[in-house]
Amino acid sequence: MRRFEFTRYLLSAILLLTVTACVNVGGRMAEALSNSVLNQRDPVTVRDGLPAYLLLLDGMIRDDPHNPSMLLAGARLYGAYAGAFVNEPARAQLMSTTALDYAQRALCLELKSLCAGLGQPMDQFNQILGTLNKKSDVPLLYSYAVAWAGWIQANSGDWKAIADVPKVEAIMRKVLQLEEGYEQGSAHLYMGVLLCLRPASLGGQPEQGKEHFERALELSNGHNLMVKVLYARHYARLVFDQSLHDRLLQDVLVAGVEYPDLTLMNVLAQTQAKALLESSNDYF
């Protein structure tokens, strides 16, 4: 099985969508911070500045430990920061564990039936998921799945962690069922990567994954350049389609990065696209 390695790319994108979730926690100051981060062209500034905000969120959660919104804000920011900026394995494991803990605490406060079913066999887990039919549950389900995926990424050497992938996939499918366009179709992005973790000969479903990537492009109206980076990295490379791979990445490199609330994500996408394109001939 290919190494479970997608969340570094995905969470660099999710980072830029998570700070907004904190707006209701800190009022106008959080909103100003959100706007600054989302539209920042320098990832190093974000990398160096956000740890202080992580500490602030930790303090808020300790002061109000049963606030689901605050727990989700902490989960998503911890997971996103670890996925985008942390290269040390031990530190990534620590931060992703904090993210998953915060997300699970929020889940258990709001969706007690699913909380109780997390350790159940897949059939029972799916039965519980099937009872969830409220669109209002989507942010919680999505945030938990993202945190869980980040934890699996950080513990990718543990096959017990890898065994949880089907449950992450099941939650993302539920998100798509309830609200396909949530966060510009980001659940489609996750599904695209999940289905491309293995080649078809080993049980993967790359052609279905391709459909999810295409739908993510539609729902983001092409403004989210990270979609094409992930499409190239996880589908085109898997099926050895260099023409598609290079075209997607070249599109990213010539695109403008400036777009409201997507600027930093697009800067990160161009950095990754450049590295992937430079290694194209060696890979193919």
Secondary structure as UniProt FT lines:
FT   HELIX           7..18
FT   HELIX           19..22
FT   HELIX           23..38
FT   HELIX           43..63
FT   TURN            65..66
FT   HELIX           68..85
FT   HELIX           89..110
FT   HELIX           112..117
FT   TURN            118..119
FT   HELIX           122..130
FT   HELIX           135..137
FT   HELIX           138..154
FT   TURN            155..157
FT   HELIX           159..162
FT   TURN            163..164
FT   HELIX           165..178
FT   TURN            180..181
FT   HELIX           182..185
FT   HELIX           186..195
FT   HELIX           200..202
FT   HELIX           206..219
FT   TURN            220..222
FT   HELIX           226..230
FT   HELIX           231..236
FT   TURN            237..240
FT   HELIX           242..254
FT   TURN            260..262
FT   HELIX           263..278
FT   HELIX           280..283
//
